[in-house]
Amino acid sequence: MKRIMTMVLGVAALLSAACTASQTTTVYDFTSISNTGEEVDFSAYKGKVLLLVNTASKCGFTPQYEGLEALYRKYKDKGLVIVGFPCDQFGHQEPGSNEEIAEFCRVNYGVTFPLMDKVDVNGENAAPIFKWLYSEQPFAGFGDSERGQMMDRMLSNQDPDYASNPDIKWNFTKFLVDRKGRVVARFEPTVTPEQMDQSIAECL
């Protein structure tokens, strides 16, 4: 837990420097499809701080929806937009339709932030926005919390070299994008929404 908090605080301390870095591609170069079938052009979010999350309804991390919604309500008037991307690639933990997912999130967690169409985040058919996100912020470990060690053991058993790949490791990986459309931080599922509060505040 101490290591996770150190990582989070370190991210917060680096945000100012990251916000001045140059970058050719930004989040505004991407589009997605909403869970109601409409095209979403991320250039519409220019000037906002974004938190992009791959989500699932039947995961041990699913209760993070509650914390994400709390962050959204706390900071949306200051410019935060949270966007959920349901994904069924990890343990078949998002089997429902877009309509079922939206209803689940609303009824169980009061989710009001935008949800996208269900997507792949890894592999040949991965959504381009996720390929870009993890190319900008590759995987850097789960930390040494009990849950982080559990995730490491589970994934190491499946692939001893899993950590060398920059891609998404599990549901509720979270990417923070600043007001200029640049990825400034990545938070693994083992980092809770509450632990990200300071980092988000630094970008607002």
Summary of the structure (lengths in Angstrom):
residues: 204
radius of gyration: 15.8
end to end distance: 25.7
largest distance: 43.8
contacts: 643
relative contact order: 0.22
helix: 43%
strand: 16%
